[in-house]
Amino acid sequence: ETEIAVQPNVRCFEQYEYNFGGKVGLAVAIEYALDLGVAAIQARVSTLADRLRQALANIAGVAVTDVGTQLCGIVTFVVAGCSARQVQSALRESGVQVSISTAEGGAARVWFDRRGIAAVVRASPHYFNTEDEVDF
């Protein structure tokens, strides 16, 4: 009764409590996404992200930093004369939630170094966002 034996397989990483709520939430989320349609979700996210990229590109001093032939729903940008943290704080005060990525934070250093930037602001519109929210 006082000896503890560690399972000799991946079960040794399982915790005592079972996350029933998390599993139920995941199942409901999957059902919801399938009801909407994954292709429809992808199309909506792409539309909103493209709209945001175009709006940001039209603001003086803002540079969209996304590259690639097929862009995802994450929109990255920099603002001349402001750090990414300053932009994040200003947007948060306006009720807009964004994150930042830095080479020091685990992002691809080569990507940042080639562009001569230290950090980018990341906005991630999703299918539940409205056009008005993207047009802030």
Disulfide bonds with the S-S distance in Angstrom:
none
